[in-house]
Amino acid sequence: MALARTFANKPQVLLLDEPLSALDAKIRVSLREDIRNLQRELGITSIFVTHDQEEALSISDRIVVMNEGRVEQIGTPSEIYNFPRTRFVVSFVGTLNLLSGQVVDPASGKIVVGGQELRTSHALDSGDAGKQRMLAVRPEAIMLEAPANGRNTLAAPVEEVNFLGAVVRIKTRVDQSVILLDVFNDPNRHLLERGQPVALGFSHENLRVLEEGA
């Protein structure tokens, strides 16, 4: 009813301040789809305020991530999720592994993490040589695989294996950095065991170097 009364006035801009926060999960999903469909049909510019990341990613054309009144990043849902620029965006939107590495060859994007060499998909600033930089990679971008050309590989022991139904979340550690990865449940494959050594593979493109000081 509140939405109907609002749309009746034909506003140029509609502000929705956490309108679904008091609802249960299933109703929230249904109503957010209804709101998105109405917005598309009526063509009203809408500002949707929410702390629910899935909600923001699923209904937005553009997202503004704010921290203590300051804009951290603006972009499409894909840009915000796949290419976070600051540590706050990394920690706030989705699950992302953070690694600390030392830049050893900026021109080739070579960075060492826990004594193991990784490469980015692009050259780094020449002034980064010898510096510690924060790196990020999503759990779903990591695969259990042997070393392969054109991909980064980290050797790590398994610390925890959490069975979540369709997905199995594996916790490993490299140096002081915890690395999580998600694999689909395969009933015909034995679960990994604690302490078992594994190879973590991911593409150069999926290794993100966060902005310095972010």
C-alpha positions as CSV (number, residue, x, y, z in Angstrom):
1,M,0.0,0.0,0.0
2,A,2.8,2.4,0.8
3,L,4.4,1.8,-2.6
4,A,1.0,2.2,-4.3
5,R,0.5,5.6,-2.6
6,T,4.0,6.7,-3.6
7,F,3.7,5.7,-7.2
8,A,0.4,7.4,-7.5
9,N,2.2,10.8,-7.0
10,K,4.5,10.0,-9.9
11,P,7.7,11.0,-8.2
12,Q,10.8,11.7,-10.2
13,V,13.0,10.0,-7.6
14,L,12.0,7.3,-5.1
15,L,13.9,6.7,-1.9
16,L,13.4,3.3,-0.3
17,D,15.2,3.2,3.1
18,E,15.7,-0.5,4.0
19,P,12.0,-1.3,3.2
20,L,12.4,-5.0,3.6
21,S,14.5,-5.2,6.7
22,A,11.7,-6.5,9.0
23,L,10.5,-9.3,6.7
24,D,11.5,-13.0,6.6
25,A,13.9,-14.2,3.9
26,K,11.4,-15.7,1.5
27,I,9.1,-12.7,1.5
28,R,12.1,-10.4,1.1
29,V,13.2,-12.2,-2.1
30,S,9.6,-12.1,-3.5
31,L,9.1,-8.4,-2.7
32,R,12.4,-7.2,-3.9
33,E,11.6,-8.8,-7.3
34,D,8.2,-7.1,-7.3
35,I,9.9,-3.7,-6.5
36,R,12.5,-4.2,-9.3
37,N,9.8,-5.1,-11.8
38,L,7.7,-2.1,-10.9
39,Q,10.7,0.2,-11.1
40,R,11.5,-1.1,-14.6
41,E,7.9,-0.8,-15.7
42,L,7.4,2.7,-14.4
43,G,11.0,4.0,-15.2
44,I,11.3,5.8,-11.9
45,T,14.8,6.5,-10.6
46,S,15.0,4.7,-7.3
47,I,17.6,4.9,-4.5
48,F,17.4,1.7,-2.4
49,V,19.2,1.7,0.9
50,T,20.2,-1.7,2.3
51,H,22.8,-3.5,4.3
52,D,21.9,-6.8,2.6
53,Q,24.6,-7.4,-0.1
54,E,22.6,-10.0,-2.0
55,E,19.7,-7.6,-2.1
56,A,21.9,-4.8,-3.5
57,L,23.6,-6.9,-6.1
58,S,20.4,-8.5,-7.3
59,I,18.2,-5.4,-8.0
60,S,20.7,-2.6,-8.7
61,D,21.9,-1.0,-11.9
62,R,24.6,0.9,-10.0
63,I,25.8,0.5,-6.4
64,V,27.3,3.1,-4.1
65,V,29.2,1.5,-1.2
66,M,29.5,4.0,1.7
67,N,31.6,3.8,4.9
68,E,31.0,6.3,7.7
69,G,29.4,8.8,5.3
70,R,32.3,8.5,2.7
71,V,31.9,6.9,-0.7
72,E,34.2,3.9,-1.0
73,Q,33.3,2.8,-4.6
74,I,30.7,3.3,-7.2
75,G,30.0,0.8,-10.0
76,T,27.8,-1.9,-11.4
77,P,27.0,-4.9,-9.3
78,S,29.6,-6.9,-11.3
79,E,32.3,-4.2,-10.9
80,I,31.7,-3.9,-7.1
81,Y,31.8,-7.7,-6.6
82,N,34.5,-8.7,-9.0
83,F,36.8,-5.6,-8.8
84,P,36.7,-4.1,-5.3
85,R,39.1,-1.3,-4.9
86,T,39.4,-0.9,-1.1
87,R,39.7,-3.1,1.9
88,F,36.3,-2.0,3.2
89,V,34.5,-3.0,-0.1
90,V,36.4,-6.3,0.1
91,S,35.2,-7.0,3.6
92,F,31.7,-5.7,3.2
93,V,30.6,-7.2,-0.2
94,G,30.7,-11.0,-0.3
95,T,33.5,-13.3,0.9
96,L,37.0,-12.6,-0.3
97,N,40.5,-13.9,0.7
98,L,43.1,-11.3,1.6
99,L,46.8,-12.0,1.2
100,S,49.8,-9.9,2.0
101,G,52.6,-10.1,-0.6
102,Q,55.8,-8.4,-1.5
103,V,56.3,-7.0,-5.0
104,V,59.5,-8.3,-6.4
105,D,59.1,-7.4,-10.1
106,P,56.5,-4.7,-10.9
107,A,57.0,-4.9,-14.7
108,S,55.9,-8.5,-14.8
109,G,53.4,-8.2,-11.9
110,K,55.4,-10.7,-9.8
111,I,54.5,-10.8,-6.1
112,V,55.7,-13.3,-3.4
113,V,53.3,-14.6,-0.8
114,G,54.7,-16.8,1.9
115,G,57.7,-17.7,-0.2
116,Q,55.5,-18.6,-3.2
117,E,55.4,-16.6,-6.4
118,L,52.2,-15.2,-7.9
119,R,51.6,-12.9,-10.9
120,T,49.0,-10.4,-11.7
121,S,47.5,-9.9,-15.1
122,H,49.1,-6.5,-15.5
123,A,52.2,-4.6,-14.6
124,L,52.4,-2.7,-11.3
125,D,53.8,0.7,-10.6
126,S,57.6,0.7,-10.7
127,G,57.6,2.4,-7.3
128,D,56.0,-0.7,-5.8
129,A,59.2,-2.7,-5.9
130,G,59.9,-4.2,-2.5
131,K,56.6,-3.0,-1.0
132,Q,54.0,-5.1,0.8
133,R,50.7,-5.0,-1.0
134,M,47.3,-6.4,-0.2
135,L,45.9,-8.9,-2.6
136,A,42.4,-10.4,-2.9
137,V,40.9,-13.4,-4.6
138,R,37.3,-14.8,-4.4
139,P,36.7,-18.3,-3.0
140,E,34.8,-19.3,-6.1
141,A,37.8,-18.3,-8.3
142,I,40.1,-20.9,-6.7
143,M,40.3,-24.5,-7.9
144,L,42.0,-27.6,-6.5
145,E,44.5,-28.4,-9.2
146,A,48.1,-29.1,-10.0
147,P,50.3,-26.2,-11.2
148,A,49.6,-25.2,-14.7
149,N,51.0,-22.6,-17.1
150,G,49.2,-19.3,-17.1
151,R,47.8,-19.8,-13.7
152,N,48.8,-18.9,-10.1
153,T,49.3,-21.9,-7.8
154,L,49.7,-21.9,-4.0
155,A,50.6,-25.0,-2.0
156,A,48.7,-25.1,1.3
157,P,47.6,-27.5,4.0
158,V,43.9,-28.0,4.7
159,E,42.8,-26.6,8.1
160,E,39.0,-27.2,8.0
161,V,36.4,-28.8,5.7
162,N,32.8,-27.6,6.1
163,F,30.1,-29.6,4.4
164,L,27.3,-27.1,3.4
165,G,25.2,-29.3,1.3
166,A,25.6,-28.4,-2.4
167,V,28.9,-26.7,-1.6
168,V,31.9,-27.7,0.4
169,R,33.9,-24.9,1.9
170,I,37.6,-25.6,2.4
171,K,39.8,-23.6,4.7
172,T,43.6,-23.5,4.1
173,R,46.4,-21.3,5.2
174,V,49.4,-19.8,3.4
175,D,51.8,-18.0,5.8
176,Q,49.5,-15.9,8.0
177,S,46.7,-15.7,5.5
178,V,43.6,-17.8,5.6
179,I,42.4,-18.9,2.2
180,L,38.8,-20.2,1.7
181,L,37.6,-21.9,-1.4
182,D,34.3,-23.4,-2.4
183,V,33.8,-26.6,-4.4
184,F,30.6,-28.3,-5.5
185,N,29.7,-31.4,-3.5
186,D,30.4,-34.6,-5.3
187,P,29.0,-37.7,-3.5
188,N,31.4,-39.9,-5.3
189,R,34.5,-38.1,-4.1
190,H,36.0,-38.3,-0.6
191,L,36.2,-35.1,1.4
192,L,39.6,-33.7,2.0
193,E,41.1,-34.3,5.5
194,R,42.7,-31.8,7.9
195,G,46.4,-31.5,7.3
196,Q,46.2,-32.8,3.7
197,P,48.4,-30.7,1.3
198,V,46.6,-29.3,-1.7
199,A,47.4,-27.0,-4.6
200,L,45.2,-23.9,-5.0
201,G,45.0,-22.7,-8.6
202,F,43.5,-19.4,-9.9
203,S,44.0,-17.3,-12.9
204,H,46.2,-14.2,-13.0
205,E,43.1,-12.1,-13.8
206,N,41.4,-13.2,-10.6
207,L,44.2,-11.9,-8.4
208,R,43.3,-8.3,-7.5
209,V,45.9,-5.8,-6.1
210,L,44.0,-3.4,-3.8
211,E,44.7,0.3,-3.9
212,E,47.6,1.3,-1.7
213,G,46.4,2.6,1.7
214,A,42.8,1.4,1.0
